[in-house]
């Protein structure tokens, strides 16, 4: 099923190309023998595209899904670290501080002995 779609597009384009090539290289008195090919090729290309599109859409969706999941995980971790996980409170004034802070940004108290 994965190969049929692109295969039909290739066959259709080849048939279409061949019939156009034959049409362009004809002499005026000649009847085109393979002109029907372009009419046959159109629906083949069309069906080929219909068969190929869901596979392409799934592929795009799959690639983006991983990207979206990765991004939301990073954002989620950032939120957790920023607002919940890596916070501490000043024992002097109660102002919330980053876990790595050495001095309180509000009152200047030292966090050395914590
Ligand atoms: Zn403080």
Backbone and ligand atoms as CSV (ligand in chain L), in Angstrom:
chain,resi,resn,atom,element,x,y,z
A,1,UNK,N,N,0.834,-1.208,0.000
A,1,UNK,CA,C,0.000,0.000,0.000
A,1,UNK,C,C,0.867,1.256,0.000
A,2,UNK,N,N,2.027,1.181,0.654
A,2,UNK,CA,C,2.909,2.343,0.704
A,2,UNK,C,C,3.525,2.649,-0.651
A,3,UNK,N,N,3.763,1.574,-1.443
A,3,UNK,CA,C,4.481,1.741,-2.706
A,3,UNK,C,C,3.523,2.027,-3.858
A,4,UNK,N,N,2.278,1.542,-3.739
A,4,UNK,CA,C,1.328,1.652,-4.859
A,4,UNK,C,C,1.107,3.110,-5.269
A,5,UNK,N,N,0.910,4.004,-4.309
A,5,UNK,CA,C,0.635,5.414,-4.591
A,5,UNK,C,C,1.733,6.058,-5.422
A,6,UNK,N,N,2.971,6.109,-4.890
A,6,UNK,CA,C,4.074,6.698,-5.665
A,6,UNK,C,C,4.322,5.973,-6.982
A,7,UNK,N,N,4.127,4.656,-6.967
A,7,UNK,CA,C,4.323,3.857,-8.186
A,7,UNK,C,C,3.332,4.288,-9.257
A,8,UNK,N,N,2.071,4.497,-8.866
A,8,UNK,CA,C,1.043,4.935,-9.824
A,8,UNK,C,C,1.357,6.332,-10.355
A,9,UNK,N,N,1.870,7.208,-9.491
A,9,UNK,CA,C,2.234,8.563,-9.942
A,9,UNK,C,C,3.342,8.475,-10.993
A,10,UNK,N,N,4.333,7.645,-10.727
A,10,UNK,CA,C,5.462,7.491,-11.659
A,10,UNK,C,C,4.983,6.921,-12.989
A,11,UNK,N,N,4.151,5.850,-12.927
A,11,UNK,CA,C,3.605,5.238,-14.154
A,11,UNK,C,C,2.776,6.257,-14.923
A,12,UNK,N,N,1.935,7.007,-14.188
A,12,UNK,CA,C,1.071,8.009,-14.810
A,12,UNK,C,C,1.872,9.100,-15.485
A,13,UNK,N,N,2.889,9.612,-14.782
A,13,UNK,CA,C,3.740,10.670,-15.344
A,13,UNK,C,C,4.522,10.158,-16.551
A,14,UNK,N,N,4.965,8.907,-16.477
A,14,UNK,CA,C,5.704,8.303,-17.593
A,14,UNK,C,C,4.795,8.187,-18.813
A,15,UNK,N,N,3.559,7.716,-18.584
A,15,UNK,CA,C,2.585,7.584,-19.673
A,15,UNK,C,C,2.241,8.930,-20.272
A,16,UNK,N,N,2.022,9.911,-19.396
A,16,UNK,CA,C,1.689,11.277,-19.826
A,16,UNK,C,C,2.852,11.875,-20.620
A,17,UNK,N,N,4.046,11.718,-20.092
A,17,UNK,CA,C,5.244,12.220,-20.767
A,17,UNK,C,C,5.440,11.577,-22.123
A,18,UNK,N,N,5.205,10.271,-22.166
A,18,UNK,CA,C,5.382,9.534,-23.419
A,18,UNK,C,C,4.385,9.993,-24.477
A,19,UNK,N,N,3.111,10.168,-24.063
A,19,UNK,CA,C,2.077,10.576,-25.022
A,19,UNK,C,C,2.329,12.000,-25.518
A,20,UNK,N,N,2.812,12.878,-24.625
A,20,UNK,CA,C,3.130,14.261,-25.020
A,20,UNK,C,C,4.319,14.260,-25.981
A,21,UNK,N,N,5.316,13.442,-25.636
A,21,UNK,CA,C,6.498,13.334,-26.487
A,21,UNK,C,C,6.110,12.833,-27.880
A,22,UNK,N,N,5.224,11.814,-27.912
A,22,UNK,CA,C,4.762,11.267,-29.188
A,22,UNK,C,C,3.985,12.324,-29.964
A,23,UNK,N,N,3.144,13.060,-29.279
A,23,UNK,CA,C,2.317,14.091,-29.900
A,23,UNK,C,C,3.188,15.186,-30.513
A,24,UNK,N,N,4.263,15.562,-29.817
A,24,UNK,CA,C,5.143,16.638,-30.285
A,24,UNK,C,C,6.025,16.193,-31.457
A,25,UNK,N,N,6.326,14.910,-31.524
A,25,UNK,CA,C,7.218,14.408,-32.575
A,25,UNK,C,C,6.445,13.875,-33.779
A,26,UNK,N,N,5.102,14.002,-33.764
A,26,UNK,CA,C,4.289,13.516,-34.885
A,26,UNK,C,C,4.461,14.393,-36.124
A,27,UNK,N,N,4.353,13.767,-37.298
A,27,UNK,CA,C,4.192,14.539,-38.533
A,27,UNK,C,C,2.719,14.901,-38.668
A,28,UNK,N,N,2.416,15.865,-39.503
A,28,UNK,CA,C,1.050,16.381,-39.597
A,28,UNK,C,C,0.063,15.336,-40.098
A,29,UNK,N,N,0.521,14.471,-40.988
A,29,UNK,CA,C,-0.390,13.483,-41.582
A,29,UNK,C,C,-0.569,12.243,-40.711
A,30,UNK,N,N,0.217,12.154,-39.625
A,30,UNK,CA,C,0.146,10.967,-38.779
A,30,UNK,C,C,-0.929,11.104,-37.700
A,31,UNK,N,N,-1.555,9.986,-37.393
A,31,UNK,CA,C,-2.511,9.931,-36.279
A,31,UNK,C,C,-1.755,9.530,-35.013
A,32,UNK,N,N,-2.009,10.211,-33.882
A,32,UNK,CA,C,-1.310,9.803,-32.650
A,32,UNK,C,C,-1.802,8.435,-32.171
A,33,UNK,N,N,-0.854,7.520,-31.985
A,33,UNK,CA,C,-1.202,6.148,-31.591
A,33,UNK,C,C,-1.327,6.018,-30.071
A,34,UNK,N,N,-0.585,6.853,-29.354
A,34,UNK,CA,C,-0.529,6.686,-27.886
A,34,UNK,C,C,-1.165,7.869,-27.161
A,35,UNK,N,N,-1.994,8.614,-27.917
A,35,UNK,CA,C,-2.596,9.800,-27.298
A,35,UNK,C,C,-3.527,9.419,-26.146
A,36,UNK,N,N,-4.137,8.244,-26.260
A,36,UNK,CA,C,-5.027,7.753,-25.181
A,36,UNK,C,C,-4.287,7.654,-23.846
A,37,UNK,N,N,-2.965,7.500,-23.954
A,37,UNK,CA,C,-2.160,7.332,-22.735
A,37,UNK,C,C,-2.297,8.522,-21.793
A,38,UNK,N,N,-2.360,9.735,-22.362
A,38,UNK,CA,C,-2.478,10.916,-21.514
A,38,UNK,C,C,-3.820,10.905,-20.783
A,39,UNK,N,N,-4.872,10.393,-21.454
A,39,UNK,CA,C,-6.184,10.302,-20.797
A,39,UNK,C,C,-6.172,9.219,-19.734
A,40,UNK,N,N,-5.463,8.151,-19.994
A,40,UNK,CA,C,-5.354,7.067,-19.015
A,40,UNK,C,C,-4.462,7.483,-17.852
A,41,UNK,N,N,-3.452,8.319,-18.166
A,41,UNK,CA,C,-2.463,8.694,-17.150
A,41,UNK,C,C,-3.056,9.622,-16.091
A,42,UNK,N,N,-3.959,10.519,-16.513
A,42,UNK,CA,C,-4.530,11.513,-15.585
A,42,UNK,C,C,-5.160,10.851,-14.350
A,43,UNK,N,N,-6.141,9.939,-14.551
A,43,UNK,CA,C,-6.730,9.320,-13.356
A,43,UNK,C,C,-5.741,8.465,-12.569
A,44,UNK,N,N,-4.749,7.885,-13.263
A,44,UNK,CA,C,-3.738,7.077,-12.556
A,44,UNK,C,C,-2.934,7.980,-11.612
A,45,UNK,N,N,-2.508,9.160,-12.122
A,45,UNK,CA,C,-1.767,10.119,-11.285
A,45,UNK,C,C,-2.647,10.585,-10.128
A,46,UNK,N,N,-3.924,10.857,-10.462
A,46,UNK,CA,C,-4.874,11.343,-9.456
A,46,UNK,C,C,-5.048,10.333,-8.329
A,47,UNK,N,N,-5.286,9.077,-8.726
A,47,UNK,CA,C,-5.468,8.004,-7.731
A,47,UNK,C,C,-4.161,7.801,-6.957
A,48,UNK,N,N,-3.035,7.893,-7.678
A,48,UNK,CA,C,-1.728,7.758,-7.030
A,48,UNK,C,C,-1.526,8.797,-5.954
A,49,UNK,N,N,-1.943,10.038,-6.243
A,49,UNK,CA,C,-1.825,11.121,-5.251
A,49,UNK,C,C,-2.721,10.862,-4.047
A,50,UNK,N,N,-3.934,10.393,-4.326
A,50,UNK,CA,C,-4.874,10.106,-3.227
A,50,UNK,C,C,-4.301,9.015,-2.323
A,51,UNK,N,N,-3.677,8.019,-2.933
A,51,UNK,CA,C,-3.094,6.922,-2.154
A,51,UNK,C,C,-1.845,7.380,-1.399
A,52,UNK,N,N,-1.127,8.368,-1.970
A,52,UNK,CA,C,0.135,8.806,-1.369
A,52,UNK,C,C,-0.088,9.820,-0.255
A,53,UNK,N,N,-1.101,10.676,-0.411
A,53,UNK,CA,C,-1.313,11.780,0.540
A,53,UNK,C,C,-1.456,11.341,1.997
A,54,UNK,N,N,-2.289,10.333,2.305
A,54,UNK,CA,C,-2.408,9.951,3.720
A,54,UNK,C,C,-1.079,9.515,4.320
A,55,UNK,N,N,-0.250,8.823,3.522
A,55,UNK,CA,C,1.051,8.385,4.014
A,55,UNK,C,C,1.941,9.592,4.319
A,56,UNK,N,N,1.921,10.599,3.447
A,56,UNK,CA,C,2.717,11.818,3.646
A,56,UNK,C,C,2.207,12.565,4.871
A,57,UNK,N,N,0.868,12.658,4.988
A,57,UNK,CA,C,0.270,13.362,6.132
A,57,UNK,C,C,0.623,12.668,7.431
A,58,UNK,N,N,0.569,11.324,7.427
A,58,UNK,CA,C,0.932,10.565,8.627
A,58,UNK,C,C,2.390,10.807,8.992
A,59,UNK,N,N,3.247,10.843,7.965
A,59,UNK,CA,C,4.685,11.050,8.174
A,59,UNK,C,C,4.934,12.421,8.820
A,60,UNK,N,N,4.291,13.459,8.263
A,60,UNK,CA,C,4.436,14.821,8.797
A,60,UNK,C,C,3.933,14.864,10.232
A,61,UNK,N,N,2.765,14.248,10.464
A,61,UNK,CA,C,2.154,14.230,11.792
A,61,UNK,C,C,3.070,13.534,12.788
A,62,UNK,N,N,3.667,12.415,12.367
A,62,UNK,CA,C,4.533,11.631,13.238
A,62,UNK,C,C,5.775,12.439,13.632
A,63,UNK,N,N,6.363,13.098,12.632
A,63,UNK,CA,C,7.567,13.906,12.883
A,63,UNK,C,C,7.253,15.076,13.809
A,64,UNK,N,N,6.107,15.735,13.559
A,64,UNK,CA,C,5.725,16.884,14.389
A,64,UNK,C,C,5.327,16.447,15.784
A,65,UNK,N,N,4.729,15.249,15.880
A,65,UNK,CA,C,4.291,14.744,17.174
A,65,UNK,C,C,5.491,14.631,18.121
A,66,UNK,N,N,6.581,14.084,17.626
A,66,UNK,CA,C,7.797,13.958,18.429
A,66,UNK,C,C,8.334,15.310,18.839
A,67,UNK,N,N,8.282,16.243,17.896
A,67,UNK,CA,C,8.775,17.601,18.156
A,67,UNK,C,C,7.922,18.285,19.212
A,68,UNK,N,N,6.582,18.171,19.053
A,68,UNK,CA,C,5.653,18.821,19.976
A,68,UNK,C,C,5.816,18.219,21.369
A,69,UNK,N,N,5.909,16.893,21.436
A,69,UNK,CA,C,6.070,16.213,22.723
A,69,UNK,C,C,7.362,16.661,23.410
A,70,UNK,N,N,8.433,16.722,22.650
A,70,UNK,CA,C,9.723,17.139,23.193
A,70,UNK,C,C,9.689,18.556,23.713
A,71,UNK,N,N,9.047,19.446,22.940
A,71,UNK,CA,C,8.964,20.851,23.330
A,71,UNK,C,C,8.119,21.029,24.576
A,72,UNK,N,N,6.962,20.335,24.614
A,72,UNK,CA,C,6.091,20.509,25.781
A,72,UNK,C,C,6.725,19.892,27.018
A,73,UNK,N,N,7.548,18.871,26.852
A,73,UNK,CA,C,8.260,18.265,27.981
A,73,UNK,C,C,9.284,19.265,28.549
A,74,UNK,N,N,10.023,19.922,27.630
A,74,UNK,CA,C,11.024,20.912,28.053
A,74,UNK,C,C,10.338,22.083,28.760
A,75,UNK,N,N,9.234,22.551,28.157
A,75,UNK,CA,C,8.492,23.670,28.765
A,75,UNK,C,C,7.964,23.252,30.131
A,76,UNK,N,N,7.400,22.026,30.210
A,76,UNK,CA,C,6.862,21.516,31.473
A,76,UNK,C,C,7.918,21.441,32.552
A,77,UNK,N,N,9.080,20.938,32.203
A,77,UNK,CA,C,10.186,20.851,33.167
A,77,UNK,C,C,10.644,22.230,33.604
A,78,UNK,N,N,10.674,23.143,32.635
A,78,UNK,CA,C,11.046,24.524,32.940
A,78,UNK,C,C,10.089,25.153,33.926
A,79,UNK,N,N,8.799,24.912,33.730
A,79,UNK,CA,C,7.787,25.437,34.645
A,79,UNK,C,C,7.957,24.849,36.034
A,80,UNK,N,N,8.196,23.538,36.074
A,80,UNK,CA,C,8.337,22.852,37.352
A,80,UNK,C,C,9.537,23.401,38.125
A,81,UNK,N,N,10.654,23.563,37.403
A,81,UNK,CA,C,11.873,24.069,38.034
A,81,UNK,C,C,11.709,25.532,38.452
A,82,UNK,N,N,11.046,26.294,37.583
A,82,UNK,CA,C,10.917,27.729,37.815
A,82,UNK,C,C,9.960,28.071,38.933
A,83,UNK,N,N,8.879,27.319,39.089
A,83,UNK,CA,C,7.815,27.721,40.006
A,83,UNK,C,C,7.608,26.767,41.173
A,84,UNK,N,N,8.043,25.542,41.046
A,84,UNK,CA,C,7.757,24.586,42.118
A,84,UNK,C,C,9.046,23.991,42.686
A,85,UNK,N,N,9.832,23.349,41.827
A,85,UNK,CA,C,10.921,22.501,42.287
A,85,UNK,C,C,12.057,23.263,42.949
A,86,UNK,N,N,12.691,24.149,42.205
A,86,UNK,CA,C,13.935,24.743,42.685
A,86,UNK,C,C,13.701,26.120,43.285
A,87,UNK,N,N,12.849,26.136,44.291
A,87,UNK,CA,C,12.567,27.391,44.987
A,87,UNK,C,C,12.883,27.220,46.470
A,88,UNK,N,N,13.296,28.276,47.077
A,88,UNK,CA,C,13.427,28.297,48.540
A,88,UNK,C,C,12.999,29.672,49.032
A,89,UNK,N,N,12.750,29.771,50.324
A,89,UNK,CA,C,12.246,31.020,50.879
A,89,UNK,C,C,13.232,31.573,51.889
A,90,UNK,N,N,13.409,32.866,51.833
A,90,UNK,CA,C,14.311,33.554,52.746
A,90,UNK,C,C,13.822,33.396,54.188
A,91,UNK,N,N,14.724,32.984,55.052
A,91,UNK,CA,C,14.349,32.790,56.471
A,91,UNK,C,C,14.176,34.125,57.183
A,92,UNK,N,N,14.712,35.177,56.604
A,92,UNK,CA,C,14.640,36.508,57.216
A,92,UNK,C,C,13.352,37.239,56.859
A,93,UNK,N,N,13.032,37.257,55.534
A,93,UNK,CA,C,11.875,38.040,55.088
A,93,UNK,C,C,10.797,37.197,54.393
A,94,UNK,N,N,11.091,35.969,54.096
A,94,UNK,CA,C,10.097,35.089,53.486
A,94,UNK,C,C,9.962,35.230,51.976
A,95,UNK,N,N,10.814,36.036,51.366
A,95,UNK,CA,C,10.764,36.223,49.922
A,95,UNK,C,C,11.245,34.957,49.214
A,96,UNK,N,N,10.541,34.541,48.148
A,96,UNK,CA,C,10.937,33.327,47.422
A,96,UNK,C,C,12.191,33.587,46.601
A,97,UNK,N,N,13.092,32.599,46.622
A,97,UNK,CA,C,14.395,32.727,45.959
A,97,UNK,C,C,14.671,31.519,45.069
A,98,UNK,N,N,15.537,31.733,44.121
A,98,UNK,CA,C,16.054,30.606,43.355
A,98,UNK,C,C,16.910,29.741,44.268
A,99,UNK,N,N,16.860,28.409,44.053
A,99,UNK,CA,C,17.570,27.462,44.915
A,99,UNK,C,C,19.079,27.717,44.921
A,100,UNK,N,N,19.606,28.292,43.839
A,100,UNK,CA,C,21.045,28.534,43.727
A,100,UNK,C,C,21.483,29.899,44.282
A,101,UNK,N,N,20.511,30.710,44.705
A,101,UNK,CA,C,20.842,32.063,45.173
A,101,UNK,C,C,21.642,31.995,46.475
A,102,UNK,N,N,22.641,32.858,46.591
A,102,UNK,CA,C,23.494,32.892,47.800
A,102,UNK,C,C,23.047,33.974,48.767
A,103,UNK,N,N,22.378,34.980,48.191
A,103,UNK,CA,C,21.870,36.064,49.024
A,103,UNK,C,C,20.417,36.345,48.653
A,104,UNK,N,N,19.631,36.783,49.572
A,104,UNK,CA,C,18.239,37.155,49.315
A,104,UNK,C,C,18.214,38.414,48.442
A,105,UNK,N,N,17.413,38.363,47.392
A,105,UNK,CA,C,17.331,39.514,46.485
A,105,UNK,C,C,16.479,40.624,47.098
A,106,UNK,N,N,15.727,40.289,48.149
A,106,UNK,CA,C,14.833,41.259,48.780
A,106,UNK,C,C,15.515,41.998,49.942
A,107,UNK,N,N,16.104,41.227,50.873
A,107,UNK,CA,C,16.670,41.853,52.073
A,107,UNK,C,C,18.185,41.685,52.178
A,108,UNK,N,N,18.771,40.872,51.300
A,108,UNK,CA,C,20.223,40.726,51.289
A,108,UNK,C,C,20.768,39.725,52.285
A,109,UNK,N,N,19.893,38.969,52.958
A,109,UNK,CA,C,20.346,37.961,53.933
A,109,UNK,C,C,21.113,36.849,53.223
A,110,UNK,N,N,22.130,36.342,53.911
A,110,UNK,CA,C,22.973,35.291,53.326
A,110,UNK,C,C,22.324,33.923,53.507
A,111,UNK,N,N,22.483,33.040,52.492
A,111,UNK,CA,C,21.940,31.680,52.561
A,111,UNK,C,C,23.055,30.655,52.762
A,112,UNK,N,N,24.208,31.095,53.215
A,112,UNK,CA,C,25.382,30.227,53.321
A,112,UNK,C,C,25.131,28.992,54.188
A,113,UNK,N,N,24.475,29.197,55.322
A,113,UNK,CA,C,24.306,28.081,56.253
A,113,UNK,C,C,23.047,27.261,55.986
A,114,UNK,N,N,22.485,27.338,54.793
A,114,UNK,CA,C,21.295,26.545,54.455
A,114,UNK,C,C,21.665,25.343,53.617
L,1,ZN,ZN,ZN,15.132,38.017,52.494
